[in-house]
Amino acid sequence: MKESTVGRNRNDVALENNFMFTTVMKNKKACIKLLEAIFGDEHRIADIRYARHPEAEMGILSDPMRRGVRLDVYFDDGRTVYDIELQRTSITDLAERTRMYSSSMDVAMLDKGEGFGRMRTSYVIFLCTFDPFARDEKVYRFATMCENVQGLPLGDRRYIMFLNSKGSKGESNLDMDELFRYLNGGVEAIGMESKSELVKVLDGYVQRYNRNDDWRKEYMKLEFLLKDKYDEGRTAGETEGISIGEVNERSRMVREMNANGIPVQVIAKCASLDVEEVQKIIDCK
């Protein structure tokens, strides 16, 4: 791998970028440190393995005619299966997404002929840079419970977690607090001083990939692909003379590029909009 000698600059890509996040999380050390920060000292992990089924990395399909789902970071530690998703924008179907992701993990967990008793504990973990439930909690954890008998769990060992980097309520540890500070800081947080071993590990990878020419080329390819996708939609709208459709397509692409961590200035250039107009679209829920 060829690495650039150029230091950190305003064009660096932060951990909050989906492409950077999934790249960093391909490193076992980063994943293990993150899990141990989320679950605390009682949850020590010796090793992990990524996506037992190769197709899981691209998207798990139970039926080629049905919709698949792409899991950002899917791995297990031999006892528990995890999917970690970075979510930068608020969407209305977040709960439904967790249901789809969890179900897809269950399908991928068992080989043909294996009994349901071999299913392991699973976690779908959303790392959010916004508060998904507007309760100011740092962590929201969900499990299946009986509605009419208080305190009776189903015991299916399926859990959904949302980590809110903007939250201030609830217990947390140094690593989690510093992770939130690092995420919220964006590009400006790269290289920041921290007592957190987790942040030191994550930041080390972020800086390494930002200096790597091969990685930067792949990132630029993503930007161009998103731009081409937007241009195709805009051209189709112009050809059909559907101005409202064009506006909707433009807004959709702005949000999609923002969700992938593309800088506002780049989005504005691709969409032929002012930075202020792009920001309005992003801020409009």
Secondary structure, DSSP 8 states (H G I E B T S, - for coil): --B------TT---TTSHHHHHHHTTSHHHHHHHHHHHH-TT---S--EE-SSTHHHH-B-SSTTS--B--SEEEE-SSEEEEEEEE-S--TTHHHHHHHHHHHHHHHHS-TT--GGG--EEEEEEEESS-SSSS-BSEEEEE-B-SSSTT-B----EEEEEEETT--BS---HHHHHHHHHHHHGGGGTT---S-HHHHHHHHHHHHHHTBHHHHHHHHHHHHHHHHHHHHHHHHHHHHT-HHHHHHHHHHHHHHHHHTT--HHHHHHHHT--HHHHHHHHH--
